[in-house]
């Protein structure tokens, strides 16, 4: 968010995994207004200048006992520093960060390590997330063009909060 280059960690693959890649996109907290985003500028979530050392573990571990499926693949950990889940194309440039790190060729498979659920039971601030947060994030980070057409042809993304009024 501060103009510092995108940060990432890389571990080279070996043996029969050397031609495969595992890309891990670090999660973080989205910001839904400019003040919230600016409050994170001097933290690892807002700048690669504050990116902490990261040890590859779990799904990124090079230990075949811990990570039998991907231990010998090329592994990349992309640090989170744009507050838009690598989607925004305004000042925060998450989309540019991701595009600069990913080639346009190759077959991609996805394995989700987490998610964002609006309607889960006992989710802290669920009403706020449903009514206001989604529309604010979509508008602030200019990500409506990335949403499925099957959704956006039925409702303008900036009007998400109107669905719950």
N, C-alpha and C positions, 0 to 999 in steps of 0.2 A: 504494500500500500504506500510505502514511502519512496518508491523508485529504486530500491536496492534490488539487485538481481535475484531471481528465483533461486531458492536453495534446495539441494537434494543430496542424498547419500547414495553411493553405488557400490555394489559388491559383484565382482565378475563371476560368471558361471564357469562350470568345468565339466569335463566328460560329456556324457550324453545330454546334459542340460545346458550346454554352452550356447545353443542356438535358441533357447527359450528365455522369455522375459517375464518377470513379475513386477508390476508397477503398483506400489502402495501409495495411495493419496491420503495424507494425514488429514484427519478430521479436525474440526475446531468450531468456534462459535461464529455463526453468521452475525453480521451487524445489519440492522434495519433502518438506521438513520446515520447521518454524517457525524453527529456528536459521538455516537456509540463507536463508529469506526475509528474516529480520531483518538478515542480513549485507549485503543489497542496498538497505536503506532509504536510505542516504545516497549513492546513485548514480542515474544516469538510469533504470536499470531498475526502481527502486523508488519514484521520486517525480518528479512533474513539476517540482518545485523545481530539479532538476538537469538538466533537459532541455536538451541542446545545440542550438544553431542548426543547422537542417538545410536544405541547399540542394537544391532539387528537381532530380533528375538521372535518367538512364536512363528508366524507364517513367513517371516523373513530370515529365520535362523539358518545358518550354514551347517547346523548339526542334523544329520539324517535321522537321529533318534527323536528329535523334537519336531522336525519338519521333513517327513519322509517324501513328500510330493514335490517340494520346490527347493530343497536344500542346495542343489547344484545348478540352479538356474541363475541367470543374471538377475539381480534384485536391485530395485530402485525404490527409495523412500523419498517422496516429494513432500517437502515441508509446506505447511499451510500458512500462508501469509497474506491472503487477499480478502478474507471475510465473505467470499461468495461461492465457496466450494468449487473453485476453479472454473466458474461459469461466467462471471461478470465481464462486460466489455466497456465499462466506463473507466473512471480513473483507477480503479482497483485492479484491473487487468488480469483477473484470474483466468479468463479464456486464453489470453495471450501466453500466460505462464505455461499452461498445459499444452497448448499448440506448439510452443517452442521446444517442448521436451518429448513430444510424441511424433513418430514418423507417420506419414500418411499411408504407408503400405503395411501389409501383414494382416493376419487374422487375429481378431480380438475376442477374448472370452472374458466374462465378468464374474467375479465372486465378491459379493457384498460383505463387508466386514461390519456394517452398521446400517442404520437407517434413521429416518425422521418420520415419525408417525403422529399425525394430528389427532386422531381419534382413539388413541390407546387409553385404557382405564388408568386412573390415578396418575396421569401425566401432569407434572407441575406446570401451571400456567397454560393448560390446554386451550381454554377459551380464548386467551389472548393470541395464541399461535394460530388458531383457526381463523379468528376474525380479522386480525390486523397484520400479524407478522409476515405471512406469506405474501400478501399484496405489497407490503413495504419492501421486502427483499427483492421481489420481482422487479419493482419499479426502480429502486435505488441502483441495482446492479445491471439493469437493462438486459434481463435474461429471458424475456417473453418469447424471443425468436427461437429459443432452445426448447420450449415446451411443446408437447405433442399437439399437432394440428387438430386431432380429434377432440382435444379439450378447448383449445383457443378458438375454434370456430363456433363453439357453443357459448363461450363467455370471454369477455376481455380480461386478461390476467390482472390488470390493475383494479378490477372490480371484485376480486375474490372476497373481500370483506363484506360486500353487499349480500353474498349468499347466506350469511349467518345472521343478518339483522332481522 
